[in-house]
Amino acid sequence: MVAVPAAWALAVNQQPVRGYSVPTESMYPAYRPGDIAYFALGDAEDLGVRRGDVVLFDAPGWRLGGPGIKRVVALGGDRISYRAGDAALLLNGEPLEEAYLKDRRLPAAVSFEVTVPQGRMFVLGDNRGNSLDSAFRTGDPGQGSLPLSAVTGKAVERPTALIVAGGVMFAGVAVLLVGGGLGTGAWAVRRRALRRAAKAQHPQPRFPMAPTP
């Protein structure tokens, strides 16, 4: 995933926001490849990461080739499971409603049953048939989970209001500069006109006047 350089600094609830280009289909339909996903930057505690949040994270052992983007489906102490053929994941024994899935008939691509260790999170892509995520790593020491310290951002809606505000601010500065330039030009033109009028009212003699005897 590649960071998109921004022409201005954005912030939501005092958290800096950055846009990232989504490289794969693992989070479809929430994000398509090439979409810009916006994330408030910070750690899991400051961002208040909860179940259902889409997070940006660093997981070197997952060989993602850069920051990862997945949805948090369970946190420390939760028991999350899926058995092939089930209509939904089970979270602490209850079916987990996931309206964001690409295909609700496929809650997961493989079977698993995990109790998430404290201080960790279990993450899945919304496109369960095409996402290398926690479900495929349950044999790891962390049972497929990642430490909350891996979180570097939480998805936010496209900060349109802030972008518009930034555009309005830049437009205002441009108008101010243009208006100032026009005002200065008008003042100069008026000053020249006044000078010409004064000369017309008090013409200079064409020949020197003789001294008074």
N, C-alpha and C positions, 0 to 999 in steps of 0.2 A: 504494500500500500504506500502511495507516494503523497507526501504533504503538498498541498497546493499553496503557493506563496500568496499572501494577501496584501492588498494595497493599503489596508488600514488595519488597526488593531480592533478586535471585537471582544466583547465581554458579555456574559449573561450571569446575572446574580453575582457580579464581581469575579467570576471565573473566566479566564481567557478562553477563547474559542478558536479552533482551527479546523479548516476543511481538509478532508482526505479523499483522494480518488479511490473508489472501490474497485479492486482488481478482479474479483471472481463473482460467481453466482451463488456463493454459499449463504448469503443473506437475502436472496430474492424471496418474496417480492418487496420487502422493505427497501432494499437497495439493489439496483442493477449494476452490472459492470460498467464502469465509467462514471457512475453517479458521484456527486460530491456529498460525502457524509460529514456532518458538523459535530464536533465533540467539544464539550467543556473539559478543559484540561485540569488535572489534579489527581490526588490519590483517592482510593475507594471511600475512606472515611469522610474526607472533605466534600466529596461529591454525593455522599449518601446513597451508595450503590445498593439496589434492592433487586429482588427477583423480578424478571421481566425487562430489566434495563439492558440496552445494547451498550457494550463497553469496548473500549480500545485497550489493548493490553500488549505487553511484551512477554513472549514465551520462547526464549532461544531454543529450548529443547524440542519445540514443536516444528522447527524448520519451516517457518512460514515465509521466510525471506523478507521480513519486516514486521511492523505492528499487525496484530490480529484484530478482527472485529467479529464478535459473537454475542449471543444473548444469554444472560444469566438465568438459569432455570432453577437453581438450588444453591443454598448457602450453608455455611457450617452448621452441623447438627441435623440438617434435612436428610430424609431418606428419599432418594429418587430412583425410580425403576421403570423398566419397560420389558414386556414379554411379547415376542413376535405374534402379531394378530390382535393385540390389544388396541382399543379405539383411542387411547390416550396414555400419556405418561402418568405414573402414579407419584404424587408428591405427598409424603407422609401418609400414605394409604388412600389418598383421595385423587380422583381424576383431575388432571391439570388442564384447564381450558386454555387453548393457545390459538386465538383467532388470527394471529399473525403468520401462521404456517403457510407455506406454499401449497402443500397438499395435506389437508387434515386427515386423510386416510393413511398417512405415513408419519406417525408421531416420532419415529426413530428408525434408523436403518439397521440397527443391531440390537439384540437384547442386552440388558445390563441391570444391575441392582447395586446401588452404592449408598453408603452413609457418608455424607460429605464431612471431612475433618473440619474442626473449628479453624476459623481464619482463612477458609478457602472457598472457592466457588466452582460450580459445575456449569460449563458453558456449552451451548449448542448453536449451530447455524439454523436459520429459519427454513432453508432448503435442505431438509434432513437427508434427502437422497443424494446430495452432492456437497457434503461438508465434513471436512476432517476436524473433528472436535472431541470433546471429553468422552463421548460414547465409545470412541475407538481406542481409548487409552486407559480403560478401567483396570488394566493389568499393571499399570504404573504404581509406584509407592503411594502416590496421592489419589489413587483410584480414578484417575482421569481429571481430577480437579486441579485448579490453579490457585496459587496464593493470592489473596486480595491485594497484596503489594505489587502484583503484576499489572494492576489497572493503572492506566495513564490518562484515561478520559472516559466520559459518559456521553452518549449520543443526545443531542438536542435538536429541536426543529431548526430548519434553516432560518437564521437570524435576520429575516427580511426587514423587520422594523429598524434594526441597527444599520443594515446596509443602506436602506433608504435614508435614514438619518445622516449617515456618512455622506451619501450623495448630495443631500440637501445642504449639508454643511459646506462641501466643496463648491456646489453651485452658488451658494451665498457668497463665498469668498470671491468667486469669479465675477459675480454681479457687482460686488463691492469694488473690485479692481477696475472693471470696465466702467462702472458708474463714476468712479473717481477720475479715470482718464478722460471721460467725456466732460465731466464737470470742469476739469482743469483746462481742456481745450476750449470750452465755451467761454470760460473766464478770460482766456487769452484773446479770443476773437473779439469779445466785447470791449476789452481794454484798447485794442487797436482801433476799433470803431470810434471810441470816445476821443482818442488822440486825433483821428482824422477830422472829427467834428470840431474839435477845439481849434485846429489849424484853419479850418474853413471860416470860422467866426473871427479869427484874428490873423489875417494873412500877413506874412512878412513882406516889408517893402522890397521892391525889385532893385532900387538904387539907394545907396547910403544918403541919409538926410544931411543937409548942410548944418554945420554947427550954428547954434543960436548966437547972434552977435551979443 
